[in-house]
Amino acid sequence: MINQLVANIRKTKAPIVVGLDPMLDYVPKHVQDKAFQEFGETLEGAAEAIWQFNKAIVDGTYDLIPAVKPQIAMYEQFGLPGLGAFKKTVDYCKEKGLVVIGDVKRGDIGSTSAAYAIAHLGHVQVGSKSCLPFGEDFATVNPYLGSDGINPFIKVCREEKKGIFVLVKTSNPSSGEIQDQPVDGRPLYELVGEKVAAWGDELMGDEYSYVGAVVGATYPEMGKVLRKIMPKAYILVPGYGAQGGKGKDLAHFFNEDGLGAIVNSSRGIIAAYKQEKYGKYGEEGFAEASRAAVEDMAADIIEALNLR
Ligand SMILES: O=c1ccn([C@@H]2O[C@H](COP(=O)(O)O)[C@@H](O)[C@H]2O)c(=O)[nH]1
């Protein structure tokens, strides 16, 4: 899948990920009304609304982008129907040729991590049948439990040719409370970056490793250091747009080959129609507004790469 991700990025010339984080508040009223007429103001109604919203955004953007990143929390809040919408979204995006990064942030003791890895990247054996649970291409993984939590994911990645993005330096304001703490005189995120590089050496694709890293756009200097520590790791970069990250901050997350990083924006794309800049599209044109926001984001990042 890392090879597919690189191929999709080369084809679209857009190292970006659309984050499918559908809060009900972002779903235009006409989409909500239709879903509620059919299913009532229920979890099923909410799940239908977010699925229809996602489908329209994917239809409006899939030819411009290499990948999507559905954030599972946004679906889990609607219980089992919400998880159904997550699965429908994953399947639909894959039908459209997109690489799907499940932002699930899993990781536990070994036996439990093994089940998480199967749930999101693998197949589960049911009697004589091998069944596909959620079927994403990549999953985000929390490294706090160390190799016990990561190795089961690496095993499934090897079997299924899937990948992971390990949280190294997250984009949120308080990430430094733990991730920046010095260990032997160096910040913890650097040590985690070294672990990612070592885990990744065991599982290489053609150019990049199946083991990538999450590093926030909001910490560009740290991104520069981490790029050097993990030269073969793809970096998934959240924090662009709504959290303040800009294209000009991101050039050092990329390698000299123009590859090596993929930048996520969720609210900035899926709720673009609410921004003044894209106001002309109105609620009815929400998917066109998302398309315009994708085009602007891709241009912003390509410009930053060309300027360095
Ligand atoms: O360090 C991290 C890791 C993950 N995220 C996730 O990315 C998106 C960001 O959404 P925006 O609307 O573009 O801010 C969201 O799903 C987060 O859970 C992150 O922001 N930072």
The ligand as a Tripos MOL2 file, in Angstrom:
@<TRIPOS>MOLECULE
LIG
   21    22     1     0     0
SMALL
NO_CHARGES

@<TRIPOS>ATOM
      1 O1         -1.3110   14.9310   15.7400 O.2       1 LIG1
      2 C1         -2.4280   14.7420   15.2800 C.ar      1 LIG1
      3 C2         -2.9030   13.4950   14.9450 C.ar      1 LIG1
      4 C3         -4.1370   13.3800   14.3770 C.ar      1 LIG1
      5 N1         -4.9110   14.4610   14.1580 N.ar      1 LIG1
      6 C4         -6.2280   14.2440   13.4960 C.3       1 LIG1
      7 O2         -6.2040   14.8980   12.2250 O.3       1 LIG1
      8 C5         -7.4380   15.5400   11.9880 C.3       1 LIG1
      9 C6         -7.2190   17.0440   11.9340 C.3       1 LIG1
     10 O3         -8.4340   17.7150   11.6690 O.3       1 LIG1
     11 P1         -8.4640   19.2760   11.2090 P.3       1 LIG1
     12 O4         -9.9180   19.5500   11.0970 O.co2     1 LIG1
     13 O5         -7.7490   19.3600    9.8870 O.co2     1 LIG1
     14 O6         -7.7930   20.0540   12.2790 O.co2     1 LIG1
     15 C7         -8.3710   15.0940   13.1100 C.3       1 LIG1
     16 O7         -8.9800   13.8970   12.6780 O.3       1 LIG1
     17 C8         -7.4220   14.7850   14.2520 C.3       1 LIG1
     18 O8         -7.9360   13.7950   15.1260 O.3       1 LIG1
     19 C9         -4.4580   15.6900   14.4800 C.ar      1 LIG1
     20 O9         -5.1410   16.7280   14.2830 O.2       1 LIG1
     21 N2         -3.2150   15.8120   15.0420 N.ar      1 LIG1
@<TRIPOS>BOND
     1     1     2 2
     2     2     3 ar
     3     2    21 ar
     4     3     4 ar
     5     4     5 ar
     6     5     6 1
     7     5    19 ar
     8     6     7 1
     9     6    17 1
    10     7     8 1
    11     8     9 1
    12     8    15 1
    13     9    10 1
    14    10    11 1
    15    11    12 2
    16    11    13 1
    17    11    14 1
    18    15    16 1
    19    15    17 1
    20    17    18 1
    21    19    20 2
    22    19    21 ar
@<TRIPOS>SUBSTRUCTURE
     1 LIG1         1 GROUP 0 **** ****
